[in-house]
Amino acid sequence: MKIIILGAGQVGSSLAQNLASEANDVTLVDTDGGRLQDLQDRLDLRTVVGNATHPPVLMRAGADDADLMIAVTNSDEANMIACQVGYTLFHTPTRIARVRAPEYLAYPQLFSPDALPVDVLISPEQLVTQYVKRLIEHPGALQVLDFAGGKVRMVGVRAYYGGPLVGQALRTLREHMPNVQTRVAALFRRGQAIIPEGDTVIEAGDEVFFVAARKNIRAVMSELRKLDKPVKRIMLAGGGNIGKRLAQALESRYQVKIIERGGARARAISEELNRTIVLMGDAADEELLLEENIENTDVFCALTNDDEANILSGMLAKRRGARMVMSLINRPAYVDLVQGSEDIDIAISPQQATIGTLLAHVRRGDVVMVHSLRRGAAEAIEAVAHGDSNSSRVVGRRIENIPLPAGTTIGCLVRGDEVIMGHHDTVIEPEDHVILFLVDKRRITEVERLFQVGVTFI
């Protein structure tokens, strides 16, 4: 696939790295020649220096025969104009734009072929807000991912001493929970992937990813670890777009406080929020945290634009008694450094949350959802099976007869409103939504080929 990425910031660079490693023809456009040169030295891609909204620049990037244009510059307006130019002058088939401002997102009628021709809108703030909200709903989870419109969730948890399943083989899961449909899709032990089999024994400290219907998530988590108490009190550091959106999403169910440094911003969000307490101050101010009873806080989320401030305030909150700490971290090196440390329970990467949504529109075959896992090394995807037993490599076949690439497992199927766990004798039918887990995302092209419908019939 020929793809043009406009903007070599953190999302654009991460996306280019993901796509260039999958044998796509990638061209990256940015005004910063030094940054482009650095990326070109490391990755197999073309670069063009220039303004992403200018037709001659897009012409040099190959917009006249590109399959996909992804506009992720730092400017909403530039992203929208670039999509307009791609549509009007170059007839680029698919155009994706990152749009952050809620003032634009509130008017979906703006984005149509008759107005601004953007096929897919990506809002990182909205994606991160949803991601954090799911983690708060499932305390103790490392990742919570939605599939099939929320009917199925994949949850990653760390197994703890004392969990009923710890020290037991996976096949005993059905005996422990005879009325709950679930399947372990992947297991990581000391950073290494282990393909889950019936006789695989779960050890304390293992990172376990399982799939289940949404209503059964809490029951399955209780088999792997002692369940955390439900969340009541939440403290957010940073009243920016993400902090404000998250407070709006949570304030009806939880006791929420926001700490915001800027006086004008603090006043503005206090007028927009209904039940949230807004405090003006520094989230790394120990006295302020103690005054606000940080020791009784269930979740502390550091959501400012400063990685270092998020890490330090998160560490301070944890050491002063916050039960669970999440920090928003943009730099990938920092994410790897602090993820799962004693002080910060979950490092939230906006790039990984955003890239998964973008990849769903790049994948061949009918892939409707992609989630990037373990900082991009693994991937969970939802693909729709089309065709029949003559035109498809998966339809009409039992799972054990499907030539899945090494390290790939089928977790479950969604057939209409029914969730079916993926056992060896399960037969895939047309229009099933298939949830797969790939330990090695480099095998993604093989999975894509499985779900592409052949043009010849027997």
Secondary structure, 3 states (H helix, E strand, C coil): CEEEEECCCHHHHHHHHHHHCCCCEEEEEECCHHHHHHHHHHCCCEEEECCCCCHHHHHHCCHHHCCEEEECCCCHHHHHHHHHHHHHHCCCCEEEEECCCHHHHCCHHHCCCCCCCCCEEECHHHHHHHHHHHHHHCCCEEEEEEEHHHCEEEEEEECCCCCCCCCCEHHHHHHHCCCCCEEEEEEEECCEEECCCCCCECCCCCEEEEEEEHHHHHHHHHHHCCCCCCCCEEEEECCCHHHHHHHHHHCCCCEEEEEECCHHHHHHHHHHCCCCEEEECCCCCHHHHHHCCHHHCCEEEECCCCHHHHHHHHHHHHHCCCCEEEEECCCHHHHHHHCCCCCCCEEECHHHHHHHHHHCCCCCCCEEEEEEECCCCEEEEEEECCCCCCCCCCCCCEHHHCCCCCCEEEEEEEECCEEEECCCCCECCCCCEEEEEECCHHHHHHHHHHCCCCCCCC
